[in-house]
Amino acid sequence: MSNRSVARRHPVPWLALAGVLVIVVAVGAAQQRQRTPDGRTRPPGIPRVALPDAPFIINTHEIAQVRVVVVTRGLSHPWGMAFLPDGDMLVTEREGRLRMIRDGVLDPEPIDGVPEVLARGLSGLMDVALHPEFTDNRLVYLSYTRSLGEREATVALIRGRLDGMTLRDVEDVFVAEPWGGSTASARIAFAPDGLLYMTVGGAFGVGAGAGRAQDPSSHAGKLLRLRDDGSVPDDNPFVGRPGYQPEIFSMGHRNQQGLAFHPETAALWATEHAVQGGDELNVIESGKNYGWPVVSYGRQYNGPRVTERFWQDGMEEPVVFWVPSIAPSGLTFYTGDRFPAWKGNLFVGSLMTGRIGRTGHLERIVFTENGEELRREWLLTELKQRIRDVRQGPDGLIYVLTEANRAALLRLEPVE
């Protein structure tokens, strides 16, 4: 009997196989046809991982076991957090809500009194910080995107007095000069001397947009230094210089998203988003230029280098840079006693690695006494979460905010 006759006598398996192939091809095509809200093709991507309900253990280099606890859920695109003296927490949500967490429980109602914000794309309510004398004056500071009309917006800083679940006597203490864009990160932090530092991003693109970082008449692409009432300190580096905004402390930045003061030197460290590769960790000094877009280790999103120059006289080099990018966010130096092996280490949040979704993580960086990098360790990679902020709590534990529609607050604890 020929093979041909066998094939004719058993048509059903071949038809079934053909049907399976059609289904597989159809499923594959459907995956390739997934679209983003703006109509672009979305690749299948890395599967989402749900945060576990129970605490779980991770292994790290210096510490054998660390427990990770989901403190609370139900946050929507949180951006910044601050600890109140009694241990409660304030958390900002990008859509314009300021939330309270008490004993690990998220209050279902937001705090009243927050002004209307422009919540569009990555713009909205951003960071929160307490006045150094909060116990006496109850002042809370918030950075946010402020609408100036249909096509214009800017970054602003407000303060208000926290009274229970209400912000009272709210006032703008600083409003950046508008530049036409609306997406600009604004991290804020009080220095040990009581002055306030504020990042203003927005120096995007390859032409005039990126060039704002080198334009001294624009607040975009700068780090600002203010008094607590928004006025300009007399010793700011560009006070009295024609053509310079007096609030500028340093320039040549693209989009900074993290600020932390070194616990021993009080030097200000900052993370900065580049494009594809070239994210930076810088030690900020008065009046210095950090190079964007004249010097960079990054490439544009379509491939070409931002510039052929990695460094140039008169422009500062980063302490650490990332290739590929990790989209660095909040950062903190660990100074507590609960993790002795981590004392002095820097923790940096990562939103994604190499522009691949669900590759965010918490990065731990170890430095020598001279500030030279020794090693980096990636933590929480198994969660496949975007990490927006990281802070040390008053209890000496490490708190981490994820970034998503349904985000969470995590806590890292020693296993004792």
DRENLO-140834 format. One record per residue: x, y, z of N, C-alpha, C in turn. Coordinates in steps of 0.05 Angstrom, whole numbers, padded with zeros to 5 digits, always signed. Example, Ala and Ser with C-alpha at 12.3 -4.5 7.8 and 13.67 -1.06 7.14 Angstrom:
# residues 2
+00264-00114+00156+00246-00090+00156+00264-00066+00156;+00257-00045+00142+00273-00021+00143+00258+00001+00157;
# end
This chain:
# residues 416
+00017-00024+00000+00000+00000+00000+00018+00025+00000;+00011+00044-00017+00028+00068-00019+00023+00087+00004;+00043+00104+00008+00039+00125+00028+00016+00144+00021;+00013+00147-00006-00008+00165-00015-00035+00154-00007;-00039+00127-00010-00065+00116-00003-00070+00117+00027;-00049+00115+00043-00052+00117+00072-00061+00145+00079;-00050+00165+00066-00058+00192+00071-00087+00197+00065;-00097+00184+00043-00125+00187+00036-00143+00173+00056;-00134+00151+00067-00151+00136+00085-00153+00149+00113;-00134+00167+00120-00133+00179+00147-00132+00209+00145;-00154+00221+00134-00153+00250+00130-00158+00266+00156;-00171+00254+00176-00179+00270+00200-00155+00281+00215;-00134+00264+00222-00111+00275+00237-00098+00299+00222;-00096+00297+00196-00084+00319+00182-00101+00344+00183;-00128+00340+00182-00145+00363+00184-00144+00376+00212;-00142+00358+00232-00139+00368+00260-00114+00384+00264;-00092+00372+00252-00066+00386+00254-00067+00413+00240;-00080+00414+00217-00083+00439+00203-00099+00459+00220;-00120+00449+00234-00135+00467+00251-00119+00478+00273;-00102+00461+00285-00085+00470+00307-00066+00492+00297;-00054+00487+00273-00036+00506+00262-00050+00533+00257;-00075+00532+00247-00090+00556+00242-00094+00571+00268;-00101+00556+00290-00105+00569+00316-00080+00582+00326;-00057+00567+00324-00032+00578+00334-00024+00603+00319;-00027+00602+00292-00021+00626+00276-00039+00649+00284;-00065+00643+00288-00084+00664+00295-00077+00676+00321;-00070+00659+00341-00063+00670+00368-00038+00687+00366;-00018+00677+00351+00006+00692+00348+00001+00719+00334;-00016+00718+00314-00022+00743+00300-00037+00762+00318;-00055+00751+00335-00070+00768+00354-00051+00781+00373;-00031+00765+00383-00012+00777+00401+00003+00800+00388;+00011+00796+00363+00026+00817+00349+00008+00841+00343;-00019+00836+00342-00036+00858+00336-00045+00874+00360;-00036+00867+00384-00043+00882+00408-00034+00911+00404;-00051+00929+00412-00045+00958+00408-00044+00973+00434;-00028+00994+00435-00028+01012+00457-00051+01032+00453;-00058+01048+00474-00080+01067+00470-00076+01087+00447;-00051+01093+00440-00046+01111+00418-00044+01097+00391;-00050+01071+00390-00052+01057+00365-00026+01043+00356;-00005+01045+00372+00020+01031+00364+00018+01001+00370;+00033+00985+00355+00034+00957+00360+00049+00951+00386;+00037+00934+00403+00050+00927+00428+00060+00898+00427;+00085+00893+00432+00095+00865+00433+00083+00850+00456;+00083+00823+00454+00070+00807+00476+00081+00814+00504;+00108+00818+00506+00119+00828+00531+00122+00806+00552;+00134+00815+00575+00138+00797+00598+00112+00796+00614;+00103+00772+00622+00077+00770+00636+00077+00785+00662;+00054+00795+00669+00050+00809+00695+00052+00789+00718;+00063+00797+00740+00064+00781+00764+00048+00795+00786;+00029+00781+00798+00014+00792+00820+00030+00792+00846;+00029+00814+00861+00043+00815+00886+00031+00794+00905;+00048+00779+00919+00037+00758+00937+00023+00770+00961;+00004+00755+00972-00011+00764+00996+00006+00761+01021;+00022+00740+01022+00038+00734+01046+00066+00746+01043;+00079+00752+01065+00107+00760+01064+00124+00738+01051;+00146+00746+01038+00163+00727+01025+00192+00735+01030;+00210+00716+01025+00239+00719+01031+00254+00723+01005;+00273+00742+01005+00292+00744+00984+00320+00740+00995;+00339+00731+00978+00367+00728+00986+00383+00750+00974;+00402+00761+00990+00419+00782+00980+00448+00776+00986;+00466+00793+00975+00494+00787+00977+00505+00789+01006;+00500+00811+01019+00511+00815+01046+00493+00803+01067;+00467+00801+01062+00448+00791+01082+00434+00767+01070;+00436+00744+01084+00427+00719+01073+00397+00720+01066;+00381+00731+01084+00352+00731+01080+00340+00758+01089;+00323+00768+01072+00308+00793+01077+00278+00787+01071;+00262+00795+01090+00233+00791+01087+00220+00816+01073;+00203+00810+01053+00189+00831+01039+00159+00829+01046;+00148+00851+01055+00120+00852+01064+00105+00873+01048;+00081+00865+01038+00064+00884+01025+00048+00899+01047;+00055+00924+01052+00043+00939+01074+00014+00946+01067;+00010+00958+01044-00017+00965+01035-00018+00966+01005;-00042+00962+00995-00048+00963+00966-00067+00986+00961;-00076+00988+00936-00097+01007+00929-00088+01035+00922;-00062+01039+00920-00052+01065+00911-00052+01066+00880;-00056+01090+00870-00057+01094+00841-00034+01113+00832;-00014+01102+00819+00009+01117+00809+00021+01135+00831;+00029+01123+00853+00042+01139+00874+00068+01150+00864;+00077+01173+00875+00101+01186+00866+00121+01191+00888;+00112+01201+00911+00130+01207+00933+00117+01200+00960;+00134+01198+00981+00124+01192+01008+00140+01207+01029;+00127+01211+01051+00141+01224+01074+00129+01213+01100;+00147+01209+01119+00139+01198+01145+00133+01221+01165;+00109+01219+01177+00102+01238+01198+00116+01230+01225;+00118+01249+01243+00132+01242+01269+00120+01219+01284;+00094+01214+01281+00082+01192+01296+00083+01165+01281;+00097+01165+01258+00100+01140+01242+00080+01137+01220;+00059+01154+01219+00041+01154+01196+00055+01163+01171;+00043+01158+01148+00057+01165+01123+00038+01182+01105;+00050+01201+01091+00037+01215+01069+00047+01204+01043;+00029+01198+01024+00037+01188+00998+00022+01204+00977;+00036+01214+00956+00023+01228+00934+00015+01208+00913;-00007+01214+00899-00016+01200+00875-00016+01219+00852;-00006+01211+00829-00002+01228+00807-00027+01243+00798;-00050+01230+00801-00076+01242+00792-00083+01266+00809;-00070+01271+00832-00075+01295+00847-00085+01290+00875;-00081+01265+00885-00090+01259+00912-00067+01256+00931;-00070+01266+00956-00051+01262+00977-00064+01243+00997;-00051+01219+01001-00063+01198+01017-00048+01195+01044;-00063+01184+01064-00053+01179+01090-00052+01149+01095;-00030+01139+01106-00028+01111+01114-00023+01111+01144;-00041+01098+01159-00038+01096+01188-00036+01066+01196;-00015+01060+01210-00011+01032+01219-00014+01012+01196;-00004+01020+01173-00004+01002+01150-00031+01001+01135;-00050+01018+01143-00076+01018+01130-00080+01044+01115;-00087+01042+01089-00092+01066+01072-00119+01077+01078;-00120+01103+01086-00145+01116+01091-00161+01117+01065;-00186+01109+01065-00201+01109+01040-00206+01136+01028;-00204+01157+01044-00209+01184+01034-00183+01200+01032;-00178+01214+01010-00154+01231+01008-00156+01255+01026;-00133+01267+01030-00131+01292+01046-00143+01315+01030;-00160+01331+01042-00172+01354+01029-00152+01377+01027;-00157+01395+01008-00142+01420+01006-00120+01420+00985;-00115+01397+00972-00095+01397+00951-00106+01411+00927;-00091+01430+00915-00102+01445+00892-00104+01427+00868;-00119+01436+00848-00122+01421+00823-00096+01419+00809;-00089+01395+00799-00064+01391+00784-00071+01383+00756;-00051+01387+00738-00054+01377+00711-00043+01349+00710;-00062+01329+00710-00054+01301+00710-00058+01291+00682;-00036+01294+00666-00037+01286+00638-00011+01272+00632;-00012+01247+00622+00012+01233+00616+00027+01228+00642;+00052+01237+00643+00069+01234+00667+00067+01258+00685;+00051+01277+00678+00048+01301+00695+00028+01297+00717;+00029+01313+00737+00009+01311+00759+00021+01319+00786;+00010+01308+00807+00021+01312+00834+00046+01294+00837;+00067+01306+00847+00092+01291+00848+00102+01287+00877;+00121+01302+00886+00134+01296+00911+00121+01309+00935;+00128+01299+00958+00118+01310+00984+00142+01311+01003;+00144+01333+01018+00165+01335+01039+00154+01351+01062;+00164+01345+01086+00156+01359+01110+00177+01381+01116;+00167+01403+01126+00185+01425+01135+00202+01414+01158;+00227+01422+01159+00245+01412+01181+00233+01417+01209;+00216+01437+01212+00204+01443+01238+00174+01435+01237;+00168+01413+01224+00140+01405+01220+00126+01401+01247;+00139+01391+01267+00126+01386+01293+00114+01412+01304;+00127+01434+01298+00116+01460+01308+00098+01474+01288;+00104+01473+01262+00088+01489+01243+00070+01472+01225;+00073+01445+01225+00055+01427+01210+00055+01433+01180;+00077+01444+01169+00078+01451+01141+00086+01428+01123;+00070+01423+01102+00075+01402+01082+00079+01415+01055;+00100+01406+01040+00106+01417+01014+00100+01396+00993;+00088+01405+00971+00081+01388+00948+00091+01400+00922;+00102+01384+00905+00109+01393+00877+00088+01382+00858;+00080+01397+00838+00059+01388+00820+00060+01403+00794;+00046+01392+00774+00043+01405+00748+00019+01423+00748;+00023+01448+00741+00002+01469+00743-00005+01477+00714;-00031+01476+00708-00040+01484+00682-00041+01514+00679;-00032+01524+00656-00032+01553+00650-00050+01558+00626;-00067+01540+00619-00084+01542+00596-00085+01516+00581;-00097+01517+00557-00101+01492+00542-00075+01479+00534;-00055+01495+00526-00031+01483+00515-00005+01490+00531;-00008+01501+00554+00015+01508+00569+00013+01500+00598;+00035+01492+00610+00036+01484+00638+00063+01489+00649;+00066+01487+00675+00092+01490+00687+00093+01473+00713;+00115+01474+00726+00118+01460+00752+00117+01481+00774;+00103+01474+00796+00100+01492+00818+00104+01477+00844;+00109+01493+00865+00113+01483+00892+00094+01497+00911;+00079+01482+00926+00060+01493+00945+00067+01484+00973;+00056+01498+00993+00058+01489+01020+00031+01494+01034;+00025+01477+01053+00000+01481+01068+00004+01469+01096;-00013+01476+01114-00012+01467+01142-00030+01443+01145;-00019+01420+01153-00034+01396+01156-00050+01396+01182;-00076+01395+01180-00094+01396+01203-00112+01371+01200;-00105+01350+01214-00121+01325+01211-00119+01315+01182;-00141+01314+01169-00142+01304+01141-00147+01327+01121;-00137+01351+01129-00141+01375+01112-00115+01391+01111;-00109+01401+01087-00087+01420+01083-00100+01448+01084;-00091+01465+01102-00102+01492+01104-00081+01512+01097;-00090+01537+01091-00072+01559+01085-00053+01552+01062;-00063+01538+01042-00046+01529+01020-00038+01553+01002;-00013+01554+00995-00003+01576+00978+00019+01566+00960;+00021+01578+00937+00044+01573+00919+00068+01588+00930;+00090+01573+00933+00115+01587+00942+00135+01589+00919;+00131+01574+00898+00148+01577+00874+00133+01567+00850;+00135+01581+00828+00123+01573+00802+00145+01577+00781;+00152+01555+00767+00173+01557+00747+00164+01572+00723;+00182+01586+00709+00175+01599+00684+00166+01579+00664;+00143+01582+00651+00133+01562+00632+00151+01560+00608;+00152+01536+00596+00169+01532+00572+00154+01517+00550;+00128+01513+00554+00112+01501+00533+00106+01471+00537;+00122+01457+00553+00118+01429+00558+00102+01425+00584;+00094+01400+00588+00079+01394+00613+00091+01371+00628;+00109+01356+00616+00122+01333+00629+00149+01341+00640;+00150+01343+00666+00175+01351+00679+00175+01341+00708;+00193+01324+00715+00194+01314+00742+00203+01336+00761;+00192+01334+00786+00199+01354+00806+00202+01341+00833;+00225+01331+00839+00231+01319+00865+00240+01341+00884;+00232+01340+00909+00239+01361+00929+00252+01348+00953;+00270+01363+00966+00283+01353+00990+00295+01376+01006;+00291+01375+01032+00303+01395+01050+00331+01386+01058;+00350+01405+01056+00377+01400+01064+00380+01402+01094;+00402+01391+01105+00407+01394+01134+00407+01422+01144;+00413+01442+01126+00414+01470+01135+00386+01483+01132;+00366+01468+01124+00339+01479+01123+00331+01491+01096;+00349+01492+01077+00342+01501+01050+00330+01479+01034;+00314+01486+01014+00298+01467+00999+00310+01465+00971;+00314+01441+00961+00323+01436+00934+00300+01423+00918;+00298+01432+00893+00276+01423+00876+00286+01418+00848;+00281+01395+00837+00288+01390+00809+00266+01399+00790;+00274+01409+00767+00254+01415+00746+00265+01402+00721;+00251+01382+00711+00259+01368+00687+00249+01383+00662;+00241+01367+00642+00230+01380+00618+00249+01386+00595;+00275+01379+00598+00294+01384+00576+00296+01360+00558;+00274+01355+00543+00272+01332+00527+00278+01338+00497;+00280+01317+00481+00284+01321+00452+00313+01323+00445;+00318+01332+00421+00346+01334+00411+00353+01362+00402;+00334+01380+00400+00339+01407+00391+00335+01427+00413;+00316+01445+00408+00311+01467+00428+00301+01456+00454;+00286+01433+00454+00276+01422+00479+00299+01414+00497;+00318+01398+00487+00341+01390+00503+00358+01414+00510;+00359+01434+00492+00376+01457+00497+00367+01474+00520;+00343+01470+00530+00334+01486+00553+00352+01481+00577;+00363+01457+00579+00381+01450+00601+00405+01468+00602;+00413+01479+00579+00436+01497+00578+00428+01526+00576;+00403+01532+00578+00393+01559+00576+00389+01570+00604;+00406+01589+00613+00404+01599+00640+00379+01615+00646;+00365+01624+00625+00340+01639+00629+00316+01621+00634;+00319+01595+00631+00297+01576+00635+00302+01559+00660;+00280+01553+00674+00282+01535+00698+00284+01506+00689;+00276+01500+00664+00275+01472+00655+00303+01460+00654;+00306+01435+00663+00332+01422+00662+00351+01433+00683;+00340+01442+00706+00357+01454+00727+00350+01441+00754;+00369+01445+00773+00364+01439+00801+00363+01466+00815;+00341+01471+00830+00337+01497+00843+00342+01495+00873;+00349+01518+00884+00354+01520+00913+00338+01544+00924;+00321+01539+00943+00302+01559+00953+00302+01560+00984;+00293+01582+00994+00287+01583+01023+00259+01570+01026;+00251+01565+01051+00226+01551+01056+00202+01567+01047;+00205+01593+01043+00182+01609+01034+00183+01614+01003;+00202+01600+00990+00205+01603+00961+00223+01625+00952;+00233+01641+00970+00251+01663+00962+00279+01651+00956;+00296+01668+00945+00323+01659+00935+00344+01665+00956;+00360+01645+00964+00382+01650+00982+00403+01669+00969;+00414+01686+00985+00433+01706+00975+00458+01693+00963;+00465+01669+00973+00490+01657+00963+00485+01636+00941;+00462+01636+00928+00458+01620+00904+00479+01628+00883;+00489+01609+00868+00512+01615+00850+00508+01635+00828;+00482+01639+00820+00478+01657+00797+00462+01682+00805;+00460+01688+00830+00446+01712+00839+00460+01736+00828;+00445+01754+00815+00456+01779+00805+00469+01776+00778;+00470+01752+00766+00483+01749+00740+00462+01753+00718;+00466+01772+00700+00446+01777+00679+00440+01752+00662;+00414+01748+00657+00406+01726+00640+00402+01700+00654;+00408+01699+00680+00405+01674+00695+00382+01675+00715;+00367+01654+00717+00346+01652+00737+00360+01649+00764;+00354+01665+00784+00369+01665+00809+00365+01640+00826;+00344+01625+00820+00338+01601+00836+00357+01578+00828;+00370+01580+00805+00386+01557+00795+00410+01552+00813;+00413+01526+00820+00436+01517+00836+00456+01502+00818;+00445+01485+00799+00461+01472+00779+00444+01469+00754;+00458+01463+00732+00444+01462+00706+00455+01439+00689;+00444+01436+00665+00452+01415+00647+00440+01388+00655;+00415+01388+00665+00401+01364+00672+00379+01359+00653;+00372+01333+00648+00350+01326+00630+00324+01323+00646;+00324+01304+00665+00299+01299+00680+00307+01284+00706;+00312+01298+00727+00321+01286+00752+00296+01275+00768;+00299+01252+00779+00276+01240+00794+00283+01231+00822;+00308+01235+00831+00315+01227+00858+00334+01246+00870;+00331+01252+00897+00349+01269+00912+00354+01256+00939;+00379+01257+00948+00385+01247+00975+00411+01261+00984;+00412+01267+01010+00436+01279+01021+00453+01258+01035;+00479+01258+01029+00497+01239+01041+00497+01242+01071;+00494+01220+01086+00492+01223+01115+00517+01233+01129;+00540+01231+01117+00565+01240+01130+00575+01267+01118;+00574+01270+01092+00585+01294+01079+00564+01315+01075;+00538+01308+01076+00515+01326+01070+00515+01334+01041;+00531+01322+01024+00530+01327+00995+00504+01318+00983;+00494+01332+00963+00469+01325+00950+00475+01307+00927;+00462+01283+00927+00464+01264+00905+00437+01264+00890;+00438+01260+00864+00414+01261+00847+00415+01240+00825;+00392+01227+00820+00390+01210+00797+00377+01225+00774;+00384+01217+00749+00375+01232+00726+00369+01213+00703;+00346+01216+00690+00339+01201+00667+00352+01212+00642;+00365+01194+00627+00375+01201+00600+00355+01190+00580;+00364+01180+00558+00346+01170+00538+00350+01139+00538;+00362+01128+00517+00369+01099+00518+00398+01097+00526;+00402+01089+00551+00429+01089+00562+00437+01117+00571;+00456+01118+00590+00465+01144+00599+00451+01156+00623;+00433+01141+00636+00422+01150+00661+00445+01156+00680;+00442+01175+00698+00464+01184+00715+00457+01185+00744;+00478+01182+00760+00478+01189+00789+00500+01210+00793;+00492+01233+00802+00511+01256+00804+00512+01266+00833;+00536+01276+00840+00539+01291+00864+00538+01320+00856;+00518+01335+00867+00512+01362+00857+00528+01382+00872;+00541+01400+00857+00556+01422+00869+00546+01448+00858;+00549+01469+00875+00539+01495+00868+00551+01506+00842;+00533+01515+00824+00541+01528+00800+00552+01510+00778;+00552+01484+00782+00564+01466+00762+00544+01459+00740;+00556+01451+00717+00541+01443+00694+00545+01413+00689;+00522+01398+00688+00524+01369+00686+00520+01358+00657;+00520+01377+00638+00526+01369+00611+00504+01364+00591;+00480+01356+00600+00459+01350+00581+00452+01375+00564;+00449+01372+00538+00453+01349+00520+00481+01350+00506;+00499+01367+00516+00525+01370+00503+00541+01345+00506;+00541+01332+00530+00555+01307+00534+00535+01287+00545;+00538+01262+00537+00519+01241+00546+00530+01214+00537;+00523+01193+00553+00529+01165+00545+00505+01152+00531;+00484+01167+00526+00459+01155+00516+00456+01158+00486;+00436+01143+00477+00427+01144+00449+00398+01154+00448;+00391+01165+00425+00363+01173+00421+00346+01148+00419;+00320+01151+00422+00302+01127+00421+00303+01113+00394;+00311+01127+00373+00312+01114+00346+00341+01105+00339;+00359+01106+00359+00385+01093+00354+00410+01111+00355;+00410+01134+00341+00435+01150+00340+00443+01161+00368;+00469+01165+00371+00478+01177+00396+00468+01205+00400;+00463+01212+00425+00455+01239+00431+00477+01259+00423;+00502+01251+00428+00525+01267+00421+00549+01248+00420;+00570+01256+00406+00594+01239+00404+00613+01245+00428;+00605+01264+00445+00623+01271+00467+00612+01259+00493;+00628+01244+00507+00621+01233+00533+00629+01252+00556;+00648+01269+00551+00656+01288+00571+00668+01313+00557;+00669+01334+00573+00680+01359+00562+00689+01377+00585;+00710+01391+00581+00720+01409+00602+00698+01428+00610;+00695+01432+00636+00675+01451+00646+00648+01437+00652;+00646+01411+00646+00621+01396+00652+00627+01372+00669;+00610+01367+00688+00615+01347+00708+00608+01319+00698;+00624+01299+00706+00619+01271+00699+00603+01258+00721;+00586+01238+00714+00570+01225+00735+00588+01207+00752;+00579+01202+00777+00592+01183+00795+00586+01155+00785;+00561+01151+00776+00552+01125+00765+00536+01131+00740;+00539+01115+00719+00520+01117+00697+00511+01089+00689;+00488+01088+00676+00476+01062+00669+00473+01059+00639;+00484+01038+00628+00480+01030+00600+00475+01000+00601;+00451+00989+00595+00427+01004+00587+00415+01020+00611;+00396+01037+00604+00383+01053+00624+00367+01036+00643;+00364+01046+00668+00346+01033+00687+00323+01051+00695;+00321+01075+00682+00300+01095+00690+00300+01099+00720;+00322+01110+00731+00324+01113+00760+00304+01133+00771;+00293+01126+00794+00273+01143+00807+00283+01152+00834;+00268+01148+00856+00276+01158+00882+00300+01143+00892;+00314+01156+00912+00338+01143+00923+00340+01151+00952;+00355+01134+00967+00360+01140+00996+00385+01126+01005;+00400+01139+01022+00422+01127+01036+00412+01112+01061;+00421+01088+01065+00412+01073+01089+00430+01080+01112;+00418+01089+01134+00433+01097+01158+00424+01083+01183;+00405+01064+01180+00394+01051+01204+00410+01029+01215;+00399+01016+01236+00413+00994+01250+00400+00967+01244;+00378+00966+01230+00364+00940+01226+00379+00923+01205;+00393+00936+01187+00409+00922+01166+00438+00932+01169;+00453+00923+01189+00480+00934+01193+00498+00931+01168;+00495+00909+01154+00512+00904+01130+00507+00923+01107;+00484+00937+01108+00476+00956+01087+00482+00985+01095;+00492+00989+01118+00496+01017+01128+00514+01032+01108;+00505+01056+01100+00519+01072+01081+00514+01066+01052;+00499+01044+01047+00493+01037+01019+00472+01056+01008;+00472+01059+00982+00452+01076+00968+00432+01058+00954;+00406+01064+00958+00385+01048+00945+00372+01066+00925;+00369+01055+00900+00357+01070+00878+00334+01054+00866;+00312+01067+00862+00289+01054+00849+00294+01054+00818;+00284+01033+00805+00285+01031+00776+00257+01025+00765;+00250+01041+00745+00223+01037+00732+00224+01015+00711;+00246+01013+00696+00249+00992+00677+00278+00991+00668;+00287+00969+00656+00314+00966+00647+00314+00963+00616;+00330+00980+00603+00333+00977+00574+00307+00981+00559;+00288+00997+00570+00262+01002+00558+00246+00977+00553;+00250+00957+00571+00234+00932+00570+00215+00932+00594;+00190+00929+00589+00170+00930+00610+00174+00908+00630;+00166+00914+00655+00166+00895+00677+00194+00885+00684;+00213+00903+00681+00241+00897+00689+00251+00917+00710;+00232+00931+00723+00240+00949+00745+00250+00934+00769;+00265+00947+00786+00277+00934+00809+00287+00955+00829;+00296+00946+00851+00309+00963+00871+00339+00957+00869;+00355+00978+00865+00384+00974+00862+00399+00984+00886;+00417+00967+00896+00434+00974+00919+00462+00978+00909;+00473+01001+00916+00500+01008+00907+00518+01012+00931;+00541+00999+00930+00561+01001+00952+00584+01018+00943;+00592+01037+00960+00614+01056+00953+00636+01053+00974;+00660+01061+00966+00683+01063+00984+00679+01089+01001;+00697+01092+01020+00697+01117+01036+00702+01141+01019;+00715+01138+00996+00720+01160+00978+00699+01165+00957;+00676+01150+00960+00654+01153+00941+00658+01139+00915;+00676+01119+00914+00680+01103+00890+00663+01079+00890;+00650+01073+00868+00632+01050+00866+00647+01023+00869;+00636+01006+00886+00647+00979+00889+00631+00958+00874;+00604+00958+00879+00587+00938+00866+00558+00947+00868;+00542+00934+00851+00513+00939+00850+00499+00913+00853;+00476+00913+00866+00460+00889+00869+00431+00896+00862;+00418+00880+00846+00390+00883+00839+00373+00868+00858;+00353+00881+00869+00334+00868+00888+00306+00871+00877;+00288+00853+00885+00260+00853+00878+00255+00849+00848;+00274+00838+00834+00269+00833+00805+00247+00814+00800;+00243+00795+00818+00222+00774+00814+00194+00786+00814;+00191+00810+00825+00164+00822+00827+00156+00835+00800;+00175+00841+00783+00170+00853+00757+00153+00879+00759;+00161+00895+00779+00146+00920+00785+00163+00944+00778;+00150+00966+00771+00163+00991+00768+00166+01003+00797;+00190+01012+00803+00195+01023+00830+00198+01053+00828;+00180+01067+00841+00179+01096+00839+00194+01111+00861;+00194+01100+00885+00208+01114+00907+00217+01094+00927;+00238+01102+00942+00248+01085+00964+00257+01104+00986;+00249+01098+01011+00257+01114+01034+00263+01096+01058;+00280+01106+01075+00284+01093+01101+00263+01104+01121;+00250+01086+01135+00230+01094+01154+00242+01100+01181;+00228+01114+01199+00238+01119+01226+00244+01094+01242;+00233+01072+01233+00238+01046+01247+00263+01032+01236;+00277+01045+01218+00302+01033+01207+00297+01013+01185;+00272+01010+01177+00266+00991+01155+00265+01007+01128;+00264+00992+01106+00265+01005+01080+00237+01002+01067;+00226+01024+01058+00199+01025+01046+00202+01032+01016;+00186+01018+01000+00187+01020+00971+00159+01024+00960;+00157+01043+00942+00131+01048+00927+00134+01036+00899;+00114+01019+00892+00113+01010+00864+00097+01031+00848;+00098+01029+00822+00085+01049+00805+00067+01035+00785;+00040+01038+00789+00021+01024+00772-00007+01036+00778;-00026+01027+00762-00054+01035+00768-00062+01024+00795;-00054+01000+00802-00059+00988+00828-00032+00982+00841;-00021+01002+00852+00006+01001+00863+00005+00994+00893;+00028+00990+00904+00030+00981+00932+00054+00994+00946;+00053+00993+00972+00075+01001+00989+00087+00975+01001;+00113+00972+00997+00127+00948+01006+00146+00956+01029;+00153+00936+01046+00172+00941+01068+00192+00918+01068;+00218+00925+01070+00239+00905+01073+00247+00903+01102;+00247+00878+01113+00252+00873+01141+00274+00852+01143;+00291+00853+01165+00310+00832+01169+00296+00807+01180;+00306+00784+01174+00296+00759+01185+00312+00753+01210;+00300+00757+01233+00315+00755+01258+00307+00730+01274;
# end
